[in-house]
Amino acid sequence: MSEENVSTEGLSAQRRPRVAVLFGGRSSEHAVSCVTAAGVLGAIDQTKYEVIPIGIAKTGQWVLASGDTHDWSLSASSLPEVASSAQTVALTEIGGEHQLIVASPNTVPQELGAVDVVFPLLHGPFGEDGTIQGFLELSDTRYVGAGVLASAVGMDKHFMKVVFESAGLRVGPYIAVTDRQWRNDPETVRKRVDQLGFPVFVKPARAGSSMGISKVDSLEGLDAAIEAARQHDPKLVIEAGIVGREIECAVLEGRGTDAPRTSMPGEIAVAGGGHEFYDFNAKYVDDAADLSCPADLPDEAIARVRELAAVAFDAVGAEGLSRVDFFYTPEGELIINEINTMPGFTPKSMYPQMWKATGLGYAELIDELIYLALHRKTGLR
């Protein structure tokens, strides 16, 4: 990527752009968000940007957070968590600028200064689903990543598939199950799943990081898997198992009117550890996954993955970044699995690893995402 000055209209040339790194949140992926923030805080160029870490506690409270990456590490016995505080951070407009303020009971609010861009490293509901994006749009604040609609569609695996099909992308057999359908007529749901054929994957419709996902090999295990997924979302997507290799592709918004940029495709291999598929522990705790990038595919298949990843990015109206996942069947067909508009973003995560293999390092990738956010207008202007 070419080096360009990140200053833009309304941004003082006398200071570094101020970036609020927002992480934590109310979803079940709170800990994953904290780990992602550790990666970004450790790599962002703090000689180029003034960085303000803002944590969101599970209660929804915004607090000033530590910038020490060790405070947000993940292990099998410890999950990082943003704690509530007597001080609350708020984003508001003061004097025509988007300002962060800190308020405490019985004290005068303290201004932290203007915010030029928010980097929302939030996974799952209340962060990746368009809610925080809507708040930032209302406050006319620039931010990294997809907007309201793209975030919402990318979070809901049901409507995501509807959009993909309308764009001509091939999706695998699936059914969507609402809360009302399961509570009122579970037997019909069981029959529909049986028609898909086993194995199936039962997934919360609006969760990520493999939260609440179960592989089910027979009807006997279906109810328990459904109830486990419903702990994360009352709406479910149940997908037929697909025989194929898991191929991923990282997408980065083009500059100006340029088309989306795509990485070389990568392939996930779960290296033992008792993991039958690429679940939460394989991703984040046991470090049991290996990425091969570029994936060992024919040249024409690599080109097709990159082409379809860009189609998926545009289909949902994504901005900034996304990771698009496919199945590559033994017959050479590509079936799209999902798009993730805020993919895992630690240095070891698949999205930055694929860009690294394509020639764009982690710190440079962060810089490029901030550049794109600073040069994109909010709202419909």
N, C-alpha and C positions, 0 to 999 in steps of 0.2 A: 504494500500500500504506500502511496506517495505521502511524504510529510507535508502537511499544510497547517497553517495557523488555525487553531480552533476558535479564535475570537469570532463573534458574530454580532449582529445588530442588537443593541441593548446591553452588551457585555463590555464592561470596562476593560480597556487595554492596559490599565494600570495594575491589575491584579490577576492572579491565576483564576481560572474558572473554578467555582465552588461546586463540588459534587457531593450530594447526600447519598450515601450507600444505605439502602433500606433493607432490613432483613428480619427474620424471625417470623412473626405473624400468628394468626389464630388457627391455622390448619394443622392437620396431623403431620405435615411435612416441615414443621417448625425447626426441628434439629437439622434437617437437610439444608434448609435455608441458611442457618447459622454456619454450617460447614462451607457452603458456597461463598458466604461473605468472607470467611477466613481466607479463602483463596484469592479473592479480588483485593481485599485489603493488603494482602502480602505482596501483590504484584503491581498494583496501580502506581503510576509514576507520580509520587507526591512532590516532586520538584516542578511538575507541570500542572498539577491540580491540588486544590485545597480540599481535603477529604473530611467529611463529617459522618461518622458511623451513627446511624439511627436504628435502634432495635425496636421491634414491636413485640411486646409481651403477649402471652397467650390470652390475656384479658382484652387485648386490643390497644392497650396503652402504648404510646410512643415515648421512648426514653433515649437520652444520650447514652451511647454504648461504648464499650472499650474498643480501642483500635488494635489491641494486642491479639494477634491471630491465635495464640495458644488458648485463649479463653473460649474459642469456638471450635475446638477440635472434637472429633468423634471417635469413640472406641466402643468395643463390645459391651463395656460396663458403664459407660458414661455418655449421656446425650446432652449436648450443649443446649442451654435455654436462656432466653432473655428474661431477666427478672423485672418485676414491677418496681416502681420507684416513687418516692415522694415528689419527684420532679417530673413534669410532663412536657414533652416537646410537641409543638404545634406548628403547622405550616400555614401562614396567612399572608395577606398583602398589606404592606405598610409603605406608604409613600410611593406607590406605583411599582414596588419591587416585591418579589416572592421571598418572604423572610421566614426563617426559623426562629421561634421564640421558646424560651424555657419558663414554665410557670410552676410555682410552688404555693401551697396554702399560706395566706397572710403575708405574701411577699410581692414586690413589684416584678412583673415579667421581665426577663432579660432577653434582649435581642442578640441572636447569634450571627445575623447578617443575611445577605441575599443568597438565594440558592439558584444556580444556573441550570442544573440538571439533576434529576433524581435517577439513581441506578437501583431499580426495585428488584432485589434478588430474592423474590418471594415465590415459593412453590405452592401449588394447590389452591383451594378456595380462599377467598379474601385477599388474594394477591396476584395470582396468575390468571384469574378468571374474568378480568375486566373491572373488578370492583375498585382496586387501587388506581387503575388507569382512568376510570371515570372521575375519581376524586382529583387526580392530577390535572385532568382536562378542565374540570370545573374551576380549579385554581390557576389555570392558564400556565402550568409549569411544564417545562420540557422534561422528557423522561426517556430512558432507554427501553427499547423493545416494542412489542406489538400494542396496538390500540385497543379500545374497548371491545369492539365486535370480534376482531381476530382473536383476542385473548379468550373471550367467552366461547367462541366456536371451538378453538383449540383445546379448551378445557373439557368440553362435553363430548365424550367419545361417540355418542349417538349422532348429534347434529354434525359433528366433524365428518362422519362417514356419509351423511346425506350430502354435504357440500362436495366431498371428494367424488362421489358418484355423479353429481351434476356436472363436474369438471371433466368427466370421462376417465377418471382414475378407477382402477379395479380394486374393490375391497372384498374381503373374505366374507363368508356367510356369518350372520349374527342376528341376534334379536335384542331389542331394548325392553326392559322391564321396569315399569313405574311402581312407585310405592302402592298405589291403589290396586294395580293388577295383582301384585303379590299378596296383598292382604285379603283381597276379595275372592280371588280365584287362583290359588297356587297350583291346583291340578292342571289347569290349562297351561300355565307357565312350564310345568314339568314336561308336558306333552310337546310343547314347542321346542324345548331344549332337546328332548329325545330325538326329534326330527332332524336337528342339526347333526346329530351323531357325536359320539365321544371319541377322544377327549374334548372337553370344552374348557375355556378359560372364563371364569366369572370375575367381573371387574366392576368396581364403583365407576359410575359414568363420569364423575367429576372429581377424580383424585389422580395423583401422579406418584412418581417415585416407587411404583409397584406396590403402593399401599393397598391392602385389602384384596389383593389378587390371589386367586386359588386356581390350580389346575384340578379338574374333576374328571375321573375316568369312568364313572357310572352314576346312575340315578341315585344310588344309595348315599353318595357323598354330596349331592347337589344342595340339599336344604342347608346343611351346615356352611357350605361355601357362600350361599346367598346371604345368610345371616351375618357371616363375617364381613362380606362386602358392604352390607347395609349399615355397619358400624361407621362407615366413612361417608356413605351417600345412600339415601333411600332409592335413588334411581340407579339401575344397573345396565351394563352391556354384557351379554354372554356371547362369546365368539367360538366358532368351531375351530378346533386345532388345525393348523396348516403345516404340512410337511414342507420344510424349506429352511434355508439359512437366513439368519437375521442380519440384515444389511442396513446400515445407517448412513445418512448424509447430512452434513452441516450446511446450513444456508445462511448467508449474510446479505443484508439489504444492499443493493447497488447505490452508488452515489448519484444524486440528481435523478436524471431520467434513465440511468443505466439499469440493465436487467439484474435480478438477484444473482449473487455469486455463490457458487457451490464448491464444497471441498471434494477431495477424493473420497469415495465411499469407504466405510470401515465395516468390519465384521466382528461381532461379539462371540466369544467362546467362553462359556462358564467352566472354569478349571476346577472341577471337583468340589469338595467341601460339603457334599450332601445336597447340593442345589440342583433341583430338577429343571428349573428354568431361572431366568434372570430376575430374581426377586430382590426385595429391599436389602436383605443381608448380603447377598452376592454383590450388590452395587456399592454399598456404603460401609459395611462392617467388616466382612471377611476378605475384601479385596480379591474376590475369587474370579473376577472377569478379566479376560485378556482381549485387547483390541488389535486386530490386524488392519493396517491401513497403509497403502491401498488394499482393499479386499482382493482375494485371489479370484477374480472374475474375468471373463473375456472382455476385450476392449469395448465391444459394442454394448455389453451389459453395463459396464462402468459409465459409458456415455448416457445410456438410457436412465440409469439411476439418477444421475445429476440432472438430466432433463426433467424427469418426473418430480424430483424434489423441488425444483423451481416452480413447476406447475402447482404443486400442493401449497407452496408458500404464497403464491399469488391467489390461489383459489380462496383461501381464508382471509386474504388481505393483510398478511403479516407484514411487520416492519422490524427493523433491527436484526433479530436473530431467530432462528428456529432449527430444530433437529427433526428430520423426517425419517421414519423407520419403515422398512419394507421387509417382506419375505421374498426370497429368491428360490423358486421351486426347482425340483430336479428337471422339469421340462423347460427351464429357462424363462419362466414367467415372473413378472414382478407384481406383487400384491401389496398395496400400501397398508400399513398397520396404523400409524398415527403420526401427527405432528405435535411437537412440544415447543410452545412459543417461549418458554423460559426453561431450557434444558439444564441439567446438572452442569455447574460451571466451576467446579474445583479444577486445579491443574491436572488432576487425573481423570476428570470426566471425559466422556466420549466426544462431546462437542469441541472443546478446545484441543483435544488430542488429534482429532481429524484435521483441524485447521493447522496445527503444528506440522503434521505430515504433509500438508499442502503448501507449507512455506510461510505461515503466519503464526508467530509465537503468541504465547498467552498474554503478555503485557501489551503487545502490539494489537491484539484482538480487543482487549479492554479499551485501549485508546481509540480504536476505530469505532467501537460502539458508542463511545461518548461523543466522538466527532459527529456521527450520524444523528444523534439525539440533539446536539447543539444546533445543527443545521436543518432541523425539521420543525416546521411550525406546529403548534398545538391546534386542536379543534379542526374546523373545516376551512380554514383560511388557505 
